[in-house]
Amino acid sequence: MTSVAGVRWGLVFHEQQGRAYASVTGPETRTGAAPVPEGASFTGIEFALGTSLRVMPTPALVDGGLVLPEATRRAFRLDGASWATPGPDDAEALVDRLVRAGVVVRDPLVAEVLRGGCPGVSGRTVERRFRAATGLTRGAVRQIERARAAAELLVAGDTAADVVAKLDYFDEPHLARALRSYVGRTAKQLREGTGGAIALSA
């Protein structure tokens, strides 16, 4: 299916033909094709923007990821420790354990910026810390998030002209370029539900 650009990293667990897999996925700066193995079942956890893994800088994960070793149906290894493999009902409990153990961390300056605050440091320092925490510039985050919001509005039935006005695109060609780069669909395809499977809500 079509994978849509996204600003967050995550953990993905899946089983196929009796074998278990675990991986870390990174932010994606462009649309692409995501394989969906036949008969596989997935559990995914998407982490908040600005969080990161203590031992794996988010910039190293952008447009990529990492398969975690020794994954089984019961456990996987991360940051030198073994963790219970979650299902959909206990994913939040795993996140809580990872945060409490310091495996998942957050830069407080970046958290303040994301809340709309103005930290008392230079813009260059903010941008450097933001990129270190998220793997992306603030401008890239805005562009990707806006394109995803545009796609959701179009799927819900808004016209391209409505979306241009609501999300402050310069014009419809500007919107079209953003959708092509970050979503992999035209406005018409999104409105009509054509073009194949798309991972928009993930």
C-alpha positions in Angstrom: 0.0 0.0 0.0 1.0 3.7 -0.2 2.9 4.9 2.8 2.3 8.5 3.6 5.1 10.8 4.9 5.0 11.1 8.7 6.9 13.0 11.4 6.9 10.3 14.1 8.9 7.2 14.8 7.5 4.0 16.1 7.7 0.4 17.0 6.1 -2.3 14.8 5.6 -5.9 15.7 4.3 -8.4 13.2 3.9 -12.2 12.8 4.0 -14.1 9.5 4.0 -17.8 9.0 4.6 -18.4 12.7 7.6 -16.1 13.0 7.7 -12.9 15.0 9.4 -9.7 14.0 10.1 -6.3 15.8 11.4 -3.1 14.2 11.9 0.6 14.9 10.4 2.8 12.1 11.6 6.3 11.5 10.0 9.5 10.3 9.3 9.5 6.6 9.9 12.6 4.5 8.2 11.4 1.3 5.6 9.0 0.2 6.5 5.4 -0.8 5.3 1.9 -1.1 5.0 -0.2 2.0 4.9 -4.0 1.7 2.0 -5.8 3.4 3.0 -9.5 3.6 0.0 -11.8 3.0 -1.3 -13.4 6.2 0.7 -11.1 8.5 -0.7 -9.5 11.6 0.6 -6.2 12.9 0.7 -4.2 16.1 2.2 -0.7 15.8 3.0 2.0 18.3 3.5 5.6 17.1 5.4 7.9 19.5 4.8 11.5 20.1 6.8 14.1 18.1 9.9 15.1 20.1 10.4 11.8 21.9 13.3 9.6 20.9 15.1 6.4 21.9 18.0 6.9 24.3 20.4 4.7 22.3 19.1 5.4 18.8 19.1 9.1 17.6 16.0 9.8 15.6 17.9 11.5 12.8 19.5 8.1 12.1 16.0 6.6 11.5 14.7 9.2 9.0 13.5 7.4 5.9 14.5 4.1 7.3 14.4 2.0 10.4 16.0 -0.9 12.2 15.0 -4.5 12.6 15.4 -5.5 16.3 17.1 -8.8 17.0 15.9 -11.9 18.8 12.2 -11.0 18.5 9.7 -13.7 19.5 6.0 -13.8 20.2 6.8 -13.2 23.8 9.7 -10.8 23.9 12.0 -8.5 22.0 15.3 -6.8 22.8 15.7 -3.0 22.9 18.4 -0.9 24.6 20.1 -3.9 26.1 17.0 -5.3 27.8 14.2 -7.8 27.1 10.7 -6.5 26.9 7.3 -8.3 26.6 6.0 -8.2 23.0 2.8 -6.2 23.1 -0.6 -6.8 21.6 -3.1 -4.0 20.8 -4.4 -4.1 24.4 -1.1 -3.6 26.2 0.8 -1.3 23.9 0.3 1.7 26.3 1.7 -0.3 29.2 4.8 -1.0 27.2 5.2 2.7 26.4 4.9 3.5 30.1 7.6 1.0 31.0 9.9 2.3 28.4 9.5 5.9 29.6 9.9 5.0 33.2 13.1 3.0 32.4 14.5 6.0 30.5 14.6 4.1 27.2 12.3 6.7 25.6 13.2 10.2 26.4 12.0 13.8 25.5 13.9 17.0 25.2 12.1 19.5 27.4 13.1 22.4 25.2 11.5 20.7 22.2 8.4 19.9 24.2 8.1 23.6 25.1 8.4 24.6 21.4 5.8 22.0 20.4 3.4 23.5 23.0 3.9 26.9 21.4 6.3 28.3 24.0 9.3 30.5 23.3 12.4 29.2 25.1 15.0 31.7 26.2 17.6 30.5 23.7 18.6 31.4 20.2 16.6 30.3 17.2 19.7 28.4 16.0 19.8 26.4 19.3 16.1 25.7 19.0 16.4 24.4 15.5 19.5 22.3 16.4 17.7 20.7 19.4 14.5 20.2 17.4 16.3 18.4 14.6 18.3 16.3 17.1 15.0 15.2 18.8 12.8 14.7 15.8 15.2 14.1 12.8 13.4 16.9 11.0 13.4 20.7 10.7 10.4 22.6 12.0 9.6 23.6 8.5 9.5 20.0 7.3 7.3 19.0 10.2 4.8 21.8 9.2 4.8 20.8 5.6 4.2 17.1 6.2 1.6 17.6 8.9 -0.3 20.1 6.6 -0.2 17.7 3.7 -1.7 14.9 5.9 -4.4 17.3 7.2 -5.2 18.2 3.6 -5.5 14.6 2.6 -7.8 13.9 5.5 -10.0 16.9 4.6 -10.2 15.7 1.0 -11.1 12.1 2.0 -13.9 13.7 4.2 -15.3 15.4 1.1 -13.8 18.9 1.0 -13.0 20.3 -2.4 -9.4 21.3 -3.3 -10.4 25.0 -3.2 -11.8 24.5 0.4 -8.5 22.9 1.5 -6.4 25.6 0.0 -8.4 28.2 1.9 -8.5 26.2 5.2 -4.9 25.3 5.3 -3.4 28.4 3.7 -1.9 26.9 0.6 -0.9 29.5 -2.0 -3.1 27.9 -4.7 -4.3 24.5 -5.9 -1.0 23.7 -7.8 0.8 24.2 -4.5 -1.6 21.8 -2.8 -1.2 19.3 -5.7 2.6 19.4 -5.3 2.4 18.8 -1.6 0.0 15.9 -2.0 2.2 14.3 -4.7 5.3 14.6 -2.5 3.9 13.6 0.9 0.8 11.6 0.3 1.2 10.0 -3.2 -2.3 10.8 -4.3 -4.1 13.6 -6.2 -6.9 15.6 -4.7 -9.3 13.8 -7.0 -8.1 10.3 -6.0 -8.5 11.2 -2.3 -12.0 12.5 -2.8 -13.0 9.5 -4.9 -11.2 6.9 -2.8 -9.3 5.6 -5.8 -5.6 4.8 -6.2 -5.4 1.7 -3.9 -4.7 1.2 -0.2 -3.2 4.1 1.7 -1.8 4.3 5.2 -3.2 7.7 6.0 -4.4 7.2 9.6 -1.2 5.6 10.8 
